[in-house]
Amino acid sequence: MYGSPSLGRLLPLLALLVVGFVLPRYVAEYYLYLGNVLMMYAVLAIGLDILLGQAGQFAFAHTAFFGIGCYATALLNIRWGVPFVIGMPLGALLAGMVATLIALPATRLRDVYLGLATYAFAEGAQWVFNSWTAVTNGADGVRIQPSSVFGIVVRTDTQAFPVVAIITALVIAATMYMMTSRLGRDMAAVRESEHVAMASGIDVRRVKITAFALSGVYAGIAGGMFTLFQSFVNPEQFGFVTIVLVLSMIVVGGLGTLPGVLIGVVILGLLPEVLRTVMRSFQIYQELVYGLILILTMMFMPRGIWGFIRGHGQRKKK
């Protein structure tokens, strides 16, 4: 379980990179836009899963860090002409620093109290996005300028797709290595039992703070990715609806499992488009459909779709 990921597990990432460079030549821009959105949600959901699925911390401040990364990357570009390859890491670093500051008091709380405290911070962050008009332009939002990546100005989804694919592959690879490292083992121990982890010599508070920081960095990266293929950002995109959607993705796919998170992202990320194009009469019931999927998953697949698939495969082997 621990050590470096096998070559077989890393090969799909190479396939993702190949697809990232080949697909834009043959696919319509609309589908490339959907691909960019799904990959952004993948990074965002993986970050939340590190905190909730890997470390077992019931927190809801993820959209705040997502917004910080997005606004920081966009504003660095607009006001000082900072290129994406510098602005996005700076935005992610800022989101990680804020997450660390929030974690210092928040990690003293547990369960529902931690959830309420972090949700209060997320609401406060959205209030700041709405009210700090001198920086964020308030509810009117910010018009995002095209990003510069190694001297190439990214103006279309076709141009953004390879860059987004590279970032996604790197994030997934880093997560694989993290999950098989000592830090991943410590997070798993804290998730299962903080008391047992502490008795085993693990610094539980340090592990929790690290999980918060990593989760914030991932959310900040997703925020930077958002600026590559979107032309406008406003505070409503970082509200309660977004955190519920991302939480649903990791629960439906399989909490604490990387393949499960990616499955959940694809299913719930594409659902609005399926309802809009194929099942138009059900589009007005979008929230109901989301809720129904979540309820059915928790009732019949409590470990998510990936957990159900793995369990079914193990039963067949026996």
Secondary structure, 3 states (H helix, E strand, C coil): CCCCCCHHHHHHHHHHHHHHHHHHHCCCHHHHHHHHHHHHHHHHHHHHHHHHHHCCCCCCCHHHHHHHHHHHHHHHHHHHCCCHHHHHHHHHHHHHHHHHHHHHHHCCCCHHHHHHHHHHHHHHHHHHHHHCHHHHCHHHCEECCCEEECCEEECCHHHHHHHHHHHHHHHHHHHHHHHCCHHHHHHHHHHHCHHHHHHCCCCHHHHHHHHHHHHHHHHHHHHHHHHHHCCEECHHHHCHHHHHHHHHHHHHHCCCCHHHHHHHHHHHHHHHHHHHHCCHHHHHHHHHHHHHHHHHHHHHCCCHHHHHHHHHHHHHHC
